[in-house]
Amino acid sequence: MSSAASKITAAVRAWLEGLDDGQRAGATFPFEAEERFVWAYTPGPREGLALRDMQPAQRDAARAIVAATMSGRGAGEVAAIIDLEPILGELERTDGRSDWMRRDPELYWFAVFGDPASNEPWSWRIGGHHVAVQFTLAEGRVISGVPSFLGANPAIVPSGPRAGRRTLAGEEDLARDLLAQLAPAERTRAVFDRTAPGDILTLNAARADIALVPVGIRHADLGASRQAVLERLIRYYLDRAAPDIAEAGWDRVVHGGLGDLTFAWAGPEARGRGHYYAVRGPNLLIEYDNTQNGANHIHAVLRGLDNDWGEDVLAAHVAAAHSPPG
């Protein structure tokens, strides 16, 4: 078993063992359940066990799963997003919204699909407002860390004790760095619209429709320095996961071919204005949108076009298990 898989499995098993029978029943599902393919980033209830329904030690054990699976930065971003909920609630209360109390840092649900104590494939997820993260394991290794959605509202806290605090800053700054470095001819190909769409274009579909996503300029058609910035942007998203998981993800991207990766941008270049970008390739999709709430509301998703939910590796696993003897 790989080091990452061992740590994740131990953390998930420890959390499950600390639940009572009723909690465990609500938190676990068969691996084959359709629920495994359900994800959302809007407010509202999820299946699984919410932080609010856990005792303090159980919450600590749940957070330990995040820490075991994600990088320090990735786990910190998840915590920062959750910490934004009361800030957003107070902003909405001040604005006179009647539903501001739905902003609750305890409304994040953990779920496990399959049995981490067995040799069969299994996965775990955390879901709630602006967090939809799922990791799938099989054959003693992590085979997928996608879909991976993180969002932030407010992306920059406008007032109060935490005024000026930024969440998901790197997702914006690295893309802006690339845009700023593009040569004029490169920018003409990369910028597909002066107005950004109102959200990521693939939304929360179980299967991302790549036809919805603009192409932009190819990695192969960028100058070397811009290629390096595009690669840093991709790795920044992959680096939400623990280092060896991220490295395996990067190897998969490279194997798919860097040359055909593309970068597309919509919206003005000025900060504080609504903007969108997408990176797409043979086996990768990144979408980022910051248009809502006065362009202070980020949605940023990483998807594996051939391996969301681990489906590509699982298909090979099933085929090998059921192939006739040679």
N, C-alpha and C positions, 0 to 999 in steps of 0.2 A: 504494500500500500504506500502511495506517495506520502510525503510529509504533510502536504496540505490536506489531503483526504483524511489522513489519520487525525489531524487536529480538529477538522470539521466534524468528523464522525464522533470523536470523543465529546466535543462540546454539545452536539445535538443529543447524544445519548444521555449526557448528564442532565440536560434540561428536561428531557422526557421523563427520566427517572425521578425527578423532583416534583412532578405534577401528580395530582390525585387522579383517580380513575376517570372522573367526569371531565376534568380538564384535558386529560390525555385523549379521551374520546373525541373532544371537540377540536383538538389540534392536529389529529392524524387522519390521513386519507389513503386509500389504495393508490399505488403508483399509477394505475391505469385510469384513475378518475379524470373525467373531463375538467374538473376543477383545477387540475394542474396547469391548464392552459389559459386560465382566467387571470387577467391582471388589469389594474386600473390605477390612475394617478389622481383622480378627482376625490374630493371628500366623500365619505360614506362607508358603510360597514363592509367588512370582508369576511370570508370564511377563515376559520382558525381560532386561535386564542389571543385575545387582546391584552396588551400590557395592563390595562385597568383591571383585568380579571386575574392577575397574577399577584402572588405575595412578593415582598421585596427580594427575597433570595431567588425566586423564580425569574423575576425581571433581570436580576444580575446574570443569571444563567442564560437568559435569552440574549442579552447584550454580548455575552461571551461568544455566542455563535457568530454574531456579526464580526467581532474582533478576530475570531479564528479564520474567517472566510475572506475578509476584505483586508486591504492594506490599511496602515494607520491613517492615511489621508482619506481613503474611502469610508472607513468606519467613522471618522470624524465628520465627514460630510453628512452621513446619515444622521448622526447625533445633532448636527447643526440644523438640519432641515426640520427635525422633530422639535427642536428648541424654538423654531420660528412660529410654531402654532399659537402659543399665547400672545406673541407679539402681533401676529396677524389678527387674532381675535380682538385685541385691544384696538387696533386700527379700525377694524370693522365696527366695533361698538361705538367708537368716537364718531364714525361716519353715519351712525344711526341704523346699521343693518340689524335686523331682528334675529338673524340666525348666527350671530357671531359666536355663540357658545359651542357650535360644532367644531371649533378649532381647539382640539384637545390633544396634548402630547401623549396621552395614554391610549389613543385610538389608532394603534398600530398592531397588526395581527401577525402572529407567527403560525406557520403551518408546515407539516412534514408529510411527504408523499412517499409511501413505501416504508421499508424497515431498515434503518441504518445498522441494525445488528446482523443483517443477513448479507449474503453475497450478491443479492439482486440489485438492480438499479434503484436509486431513491433520490429524492431532492428535498430541499427546504426553501422556504421563502419568507420574506417580510413584506407586508403590504399595508399601505395607508396613504394619506394625502401626501403626494409628491415623493413617495418611496415605493418602488416596485422592483424588488431584487430577488432573483431566484438562481440557485446553483444546483446542478445535477451531477450525481456521482455514479460511477459504474466501474467495474473491473479494478477497484482499488485506486481510482484516480478521479479527479474532477474533470468531467467531460464538457461542461458548459457552465458559463456564468452569465448567460443572456436569456431573455431580455434583462436589461439593467437600466432602469429609469430613475433619475433623480431630478427634483425640481426645487425651486426656491421662490417664495413669496412672503415678504418682499426680498428681492435679490440684494438690495441695499436698504438697510433699516433707515427710514427717513427721520425718525425722532425718538426721544426717550433715552434711557440710560445706555442703550446699545446703538445709538445713532451712528451711521457710517459703516456698520458691520456688513461685510459682503459674504455671500454664500454662493458657491460654484463660480468663483472668480476666474479660475484657470480655464474653464470651458469657453468663456468669452474672450479672455485676454489672448490666448494662443491663436484663436481664429482671427482676431483683429490683427495680430502680428503678421499672420500669413497674408491677409487682405492688404495690409499696408505695404508689404514687400513685393506684391505682384507688379510686374511690368505692365505698362498700359495695354498691350495686346493680350496679356494673360488675364487682366482684369475684365476686359471686354467679354472674354469667354466664360469667366467665372460668375459674373454678376448677371443673373437671369431676370431680375425684376427689381425695380426701384421701390416697390412696396412689398413688405414681408407678409407672408400668410399669417393667419391668426393663431396658428398652433402648429405643432409638428404634423406633417401631412399624413403619416401612416397611423396616427392616433394610437389606440391600444388594441388593434386587431391582433388576434392570435397568430396570424401569419402576415408579415409586412408585405404590402404590395409595392414592390420596388418601382413599378411603372408610374407611381404617383410622385416619385422623387426626381427633381431635376438632375441633369448630368453634370454640367459645369465643365471645368478644365481638368484634363487627365494629368496624373502625376508624371507620366512620361513626357508631357509637353511643358513642364515647369522647369525653370532653371534649378541648378543643384541646390542652391541655398533655400529656395522655396520648397523643394522636395523635402528637405530636412525638417522644415517647420511643419509641413503637413504630416510627416511621420511622427513628430513630437505630439501633435494634436491627437492623432489616433492612439498613440501609446498612453496619453494622459487619460483617455477614457478606459482603456484596458487596465490601467494602473489603479482603478477602483478596487480591483481584486488583489488578493495576496500575491506577492512577487512571482512565485513559480506558476500560479494560474495565469497571471498577466503575460508572462513570458511564453507560455504555451499558446495563449491567444494571439500573440504577435507572430509566432512561428506559423500559425494557421493563416494569418493575413499575408505573410510573405509567400507562403506556398501558393496562395490564390493568385499572386501576381501584383506587385506594387504598381506597375506601369498603368494598369487599368483603373486604379483608384481615382476618384474625381472629387473635386471641391467646388461647391456652388454656394453662392451668397445672394440674399435678397434684402433690400432695404438700404437706407443711407449708411454711410460710414461713421457719421457723428455718434458719439456715445449719448445715451439717453433717448435714442430714437429706436423704434421697433425694427428688429432685425432677425434674420433666420439664416442658418447655413446647414448644409448637408454634406456628408462624406459617404460615398457609396463605392462598392467594389464587388468583386465576384462573390465574396462571402461575408461582407461587412456592411452595416449601415449605421451611420451616426446622424441623428437629427437634433438640432438645437433651435429653439424659438424663444424670443424675448420680445413680446409685443403687448401683452396684456398689462393692465394696471399701470398705464403710462410707461410701458417698456421697463417695468421693474418686477418682472415675473418670468422666471426661467423654467423651461422644460428642456431636458437633455437626455436623450435615450441612445443606448448602444444595443444593437441587435446583430445576431449572427444569421445571415440570410439562409445558410445551409444547416445551422445548428442551434437555432433557438430551441430551448427546452432540452437540448442534447439529442434532438431527433436524428441528426445525421449519424452520429456515433452509435446511437441505440439501434438504428436500422441495420447497421453493419453487425452489431452485436447479436441481434436476433437472427440475421441471415446466417452467421457463422454457427450459432447454436442449433439451427435447424437444417443445416446443409447435410446432404446424404454423405455417408462415409465414402472416402475415395478408394 
